[in-house]
Amino acid sequence: MPIINYTRGGQTWTPRFIESIDVNKCIGCGRCYKVCSRKVLELIEKPFEGEDEFGDDMGNKVMSIAYPEDCIGCEACSKTCTKRCHTHAEV
């Protein structure tokens, strides 16, 4: 059964917790890291090497989920990501 909460205005709200980050899309900008108040994410070395579709050398860092148990399901990380790397799900 999904977790159901209420907003301050009394509307129902179902949190969606972070499931994964697509490292092929992530550019390691850190926006999601900065907006997460729970420190769920962590910048790590890229698990692969290569060039992007424009022939540019890709950055050497990507975001990873370090502490998924601390996620509160607000989806702030996803909302700030310009590359749409994050996947969230209800529990």
BALOBA-1460 file (C-alpha; in Angstrom, 3 decimals):
// residues 91
<rec num="1" residu="m" x="0.000" y="0.000" z="0.000"/>
<rec num="2" residu="p" x="1.545" y="3.370" z="-0.982"/>
<rec num="3" residu="i" x="2.385" y="6.007" z="1.579"/>
<rec num="4" residu="i" x="-0.110" y="8.866" z="1.436"/>
<rec num="5" residu="n" x="0.530" y="12.226" z="3.072"/>
<rec num="6" residu="y" x="-1.202" y="15.568" z="3.019"/>
<rec num="7" residu="t" x="-0.008" y="18.988" z="1.938"/>
<rec num="8" residu="r" x="-0.442" y="21.993" z="4.156"/>
<rec num="9" residu="g" x="-3.537" y="22.832" z="2.140"/>
<rec num="10" residu="g" x="-5.051" y="19.401" z="2.822"/>
<rec num="11" residu="q" x="-4.489" y="17.838" z="-0.600"/>
<rec num="12" residu="t" x="-3.246" y="14.257" z="-0.738"/>
<rec num="13" residu="w" x="0.367" y="13.718" z="-1.768"/>
<rec num="14" residu="t" x="2.188" y="10.450" z="-2.418"/>
<rec num="15" residu="p" x="5.991" y="10.600" z="-2.083"/>
<rec num="16" residu="r" x="8.043" y="9.082" z="-4.907"/>
<rec num="17" residu="f" x="11.454" y="7.899" z="-3.743"/>
<rec num="18" residu="i" x="14.612" y="7.907" z="-5.848"/>
<rec num="19" residu="e" x="15.286" y="4.586" z="-7.566"/>
<rec num="20" residu="s" x="18.129" y="5.269" z="-9.996"/>
<rec num="21" residu="i" x="20.212" y="7.825" z="-11.882"/>
<rec num="22" residu="d" x="21.007" y="7.305" z="-15.568"/>
<rec num="23" residu="v" x="24.802" y="7.773" z="-15.702"/>
<rec num="24" residu="n" x="24.630" y="7.982" z="-19.488"/>
<rec num="25" residu="k" x="22.589" y="11.192" z="-19.224"/>
<rec num="26" residu="c" x="24.147" y="12.687" z="-16.070"/>
<rec num="27" residu="i" x="26.682" y="15.479" z="-16.672"/>
<rec num="28" residu="g" x="27.766" y="15.761" z="-13.026"/>
<rec num="29" residu="c" x="26.615" y="19.372" z="-12.671"/>
<rec num="30" residu="g" x="25.663" y="18.903" z="-9.001"/>
<rec num="31" residu="r" x="22.294" y="20.694" z="-9.126"/>
<rec num="32" residu="c" x="20.474" y="17.689" z="-7.666"/>
<rec num="33" residu="y" x="23.118" y="17.328" z="-4.957"/>
<rec num="34" residu="k" x="22.742" y="20.965" z="-3.921"/>
<rec num="35" residu="v" x="18.950" y="20.846" z="-3.729"/>
<rec num="36" residu="c" x="18.740" y="17.611" z="-1.708"/>
<rec num="37" residu="s" x="18.317" y="18.534" z="1.950"/>
<rec num="38" residu="r" x="18.851" y="14.929" z="3.075"/>
<rec num="39" residu="k" x="22.281" y="14.337" z="1.464"/>
<rec num="40" residu="v" x="21.009" y="11.275" z="-0.419"/>
<rec num="41" residu="l" x="23.288" y="11.831" z="-3.422"/>
<rec num="42" residu="e" x="27.044" y="11.740" z="-3.950"/>
<rec num="43" residu="l" x="29.339" y="12.733" z="-6.827"/>
<rec num="44" residu="i" x="31.504" y="9.800" z="-7.956"/>
<rec num="45" residu="e" x="34.016" y="9.015" z="-10.693"/>
<rec num="46" residu="k" x="32.328" y="7.966" z="-13.921"/>
<rec num="47" residu="p" x="32.143" y="4.200" z="-14.315"/>
<rec num="48" residu="f" x="33.019" y="4.537" z="-18.031"/>
<rec num="49" residu="e" x="35.094" y="6.643" z="-20.405"/>
<rec num="50" residu="g" x="34.226" y="8.107" z="-23.783"/>
<rec num="51" residu="e" x="33.001" y="11.002" z="-25.830"/>
<rec num="52" residu="d" x="29.523" y="12.430" z="-26.204"/>
<rec num="53" residu="e" x="27.614" y="12.640" z="-29.490"/>
<rec num="54" residu="f" x="29.443" y="15.880" z="-30.381"/>
<rec num="55" residu="g" x="32.905" y="14.354" z="-30.022"/>
<rec num="56" residu="d" x="33.608" y="16.233" z="-26.787"/>
<rec num="57" residu="d" x="35.340" y="14.498" z="-23.920"/>
<rec num="58" residu="m" x="32.691" y="13.820" z="-21.291"/>
<rec num="59" residu="g" x="33.212" y="14.968" z="-17.717"/>
<rec num="60" residu="n" x="34.734" y="12.531" z="-15.278"/>
<rec num="61" residu="k" x="32.076" y="12.700" z="-12.527"/>
<rec num="62" residu="v" x="28.451" y="11.604" z="-12.241"/>
<rec num="63" residu="m" x="25.898" y="11.607" z="-9.454"/>
<rec num="64" residu="s" x="25.075" y="8.415" z="-7.577"/>
<rec num="65" residu="i" x="22.625" y="7.426" z="-4.859"/>
<rec num="66" residu="a" x="24.691" y="7.142" z="-1.699"/>
<rec num="67" residu="y" x="21.986" y="6.954" z="0.991"/>
<rec num="68" residu="p" x="18.639" y="5.905" z="-0.552"/>
<rec num="69" residu="e" x="17.197" y="5.203" z="2.896"/>
<rec num="70" residu="d" x="17.351" y="8.942" z="3.666"/>
<rec num="71" residu="c" x="15.197" y="9.951" z="0.659"/>
<rec num="72" residu="i" x="11.884" y="11.546" z="1.700"/>
<rec num="73" residu="g" x="10.319" y="11.343" z="-1.770"/>
<rec num="74" residu="c" x="10.090" y="15.063" z="-2.518"/>
<rec num="75" residu="e" x="11.573" y="14.685" z="-6.043"/>
<rec num="76" residu="a" x="13.445" y="18.004" z="-5.736"/>
<rec num="77" residu="c" x="16.491" y="16.383" z="-7.361"/>
<rec num="78" residu="s" x="14.474" y="15.401" z="-10.406"/>
<rec num="79" residu="k" x="12.814" y="18.792" z="-10.699"/>
<rec num="80" residu="t" x="16.145" y="20.615" z="-10.862"/>
<rec num="81" residu="c" x="17.813" y="18.189" z="-13.309"/>
<rec num="82" residu="t" x="17.988" y="19.535" z="-16.859"/>
<rec num="83" residu="k" x="18.982" y="16.117" z="-18.268"/>
<rec num="84" residu="r" x="16.109" y="14.132" z="-16.664"/>
<rec num="85" residu="c" x="18.444" y="11.518" z="-15.195"/>
<rec num="86" residu="h" x="16.442" y="10.500" z="-12.133"/>
<rec num="87" residu="t" x="13.874" y="7.730" z="-11.788"/>
<rec num="88" residu="h" x="11.483" y="7.771" z="-8.826"/>
<rec num="89" residu="a" x="8.865" y="5.291" z="-7.615"/>
<rec num="90" residu="e" x="6.184" y="4.976" z="-4.966"/>
<rec num="91" residu="v" x="6.830" y="2.480" z="-2.208"/>
